[in-house]
Amino acid sequence: MTEDTFFVLPDLVRGFAQSQPAKTAVIDDDRQLSYAELDEQMDMVAATLQHAGLKQGDAISLCGYNSSAYVVLFLGALRAAVVPSLIAPSSTAEGIANMAKDSQAKMLFIEDSLAEAVTPFLEGRTPILSLENAAVTAWSSKAISRPAPIRIRPDWPFNIIYSSGTTGTPKGIVQSHGMRSEHIKRAGIAFAYEASSVTMIATPLYSNTTLVSFIPGIAQGGTVVIMGKFNTADYMALAAKHKATHSMLVPVQYKRIMALPDFDSYDLSSFIMKFCTSAPFSGELKGDIVARWPGGLVEFYGMTEGGGTCMLPAHLYPDKLHTVGLPTEGHDIRLIDDDGIEVTQGKIGEVVGSSNAMMAGYYGQPEKTREAEWYSPEGKRFIRTGDNGRFDEDGFLTLMDRKKDMIISGGFNIFPSDLEAELIKHIAVADVAVIGVPSEDWGETPVAVIVREEGAEDAGDTIKAWLAERVGKTQRLHDVVFTDELPRSAIGKVLKRELRDTYATTQTGG
């Protein structure tokens, strides 16, 4: 493998179909696809798309839950150089339609249960097809069996992934085949993906979080085990049954798994590497995983847009678990102030990053793309993250908060993560998020939204007083509210905008 090698994922699958045709590629519940079967079904999809008139660079939208059908459509589209536009099925019907229209999708493949609600918003402009496996097979069988061959280029779009929308209207993030090729190279070398690998897929396939693990699992000729809906006990049973070697999970999933009373009864000795990304990951939880779960643990910090990535091999740096690690090789990460000037070491600034793995831009939104970019004095292109961070003396990055979530109260900066880190230590607090709300006196003021531990009855005033003894005067809470569960995206991010909206509604009586 050389630096200038360009890997095309559908071509790799074709090679494995020839070299190891009977090898299991995908396990989905009780269904399995060998590499020969996967390759054949990818051909059917690619040929059918070409027969329908789709050309290189055209998009189709996929809106569904994890399944082998989803995998076949995704990879089959890539073989035809058609761009899968990935949409979360948890979006509103209007949102799904808007994202399909935004990507100029020629077809929308969607779960049967969602199709009726979405149809009126598309106004007949985009054909709707079932994403379910039987329907896909029937649809594809009408086509010629082999597609016209296409020689894919590195700069061609690989997929469009829509941002979660946690901070505004979702934007279509375009990632190239070249970017994915770099991803395949890095993962294969650094994380021991190979033909014997068994990768657990327990997060949504429409998320870049999942593709970070799914793509190298397939690209190296291994087996991927797909969970339709995550359940802690089911995950553990499947991991033990299939002798899983690799898995990507988000922090809330790790937390639930490590809390299982019978965790130690499962045989997880086959694990080589586990990964985490997408949401704050506490040092205490990382330490527990390293101590009790075989194999390494790697946290990634980065964005779907690409740019700079930090990596923390938690099993190698037990004294750095509060950080997200060091910039990965070839990734240039810097911190800038509000004026776009680089800050000195030890100071807090917005994280910006540059590498050979960067989005081409937001689909059809050049102004939004420009807003996401920062150029260094020497003219180098960086992607802005919107996160505040600080480098320590060893070059490890500690994240503070998203700039939009930082609370400015009476002229003082308050980082919600600092307050959350203290509040979670309280015996009555099972989960917590701190948000900023408007204040006539201070501009903004912090409010804690808390999920109580089972059986706890501590009052808000009690928790406020407890925290006041542990933080500075400017960091004291204005209010504490309780909820049964924090709203989270499918990959575990707390939806703070939703919390702010809910709090505002309750205060105004709306």
CORMO-V212388 format. One line per field, one symbol per residue. ss: DSSP state (H for helix, E for strand, C for the rest). burial: + if it has 16 or more other ideal C-beta (glycine too) atoms within 10 Angstrom, else -. A space follows every 50 residues. Layout:
ss=???
burial=???
This chain:
ss=CCCCCCCCHHHHHHHHHHHCCCCEEEEECCEEEEHHHHHHHHHHHHHHHH HCCCCCCCEEEEECCCCHHHHHHHHHHHHCCCEEEEECCCCCHHHHHHHH HHCCEEEEEECHHHHHHHHHHHCCCCEEEECCHHHHHHHHCCCCCCCCCC CCCCCCEEEEEECCCCCCCCCEEEEEHHHHHHHHHHHHHHCCCCCCCEEE ECCCCCCHHHHHHHHHHHHCCCEEEECCCCCHHHHHHHHHHHCCCEEEEC HHHHHHHHCCCCHHHCCCCCCCEEEECCCCCCHHHHHHHHHHCCCEEEEE ECCCCECCCEEEECCCCHHHCCCCCEECCCCEEEEECCCCCECCCCCCEE EEEECCCECCEECCCHHHHHHCEEECCCCCEEEEEEEEEEECCCCCEEEE EECCCCEEECCEEECHHHHHHHHCCCCCEEEEEEEEEEECCCEEEEEEEE EECCCCCCCHHHHHHHHHCCCCHHHCCCEEEECCCCCECCCCCECHHHHH HHHHHHHHCC
burial=------++++-+++-++-----++++++----++++++++++++++++++ -+-+---++++++++++++++++++++++++++++++++-+-+-++++++ +++++++++++--++--++-++---+-++++++--+--++--+---+--+ -+---++++++++++++--+++++++++++++++++++--+++---++++ +++++++++++++++++++++++++++--+-+--++-++--+-+++++++ +++++-+--------+-+-+++++++++-+++--++-+++--+-++++++ +++++++++++++++-+--+++++++++--+-++++-----------+++ +++++-+++++++----++--+++-------++++-+++++----+++++ +++-+++-+----++++++++++--+-++-+++++++----+-+++++++ ++-----+----+--++---+---++++++-----++++++++++++-++ -++-------
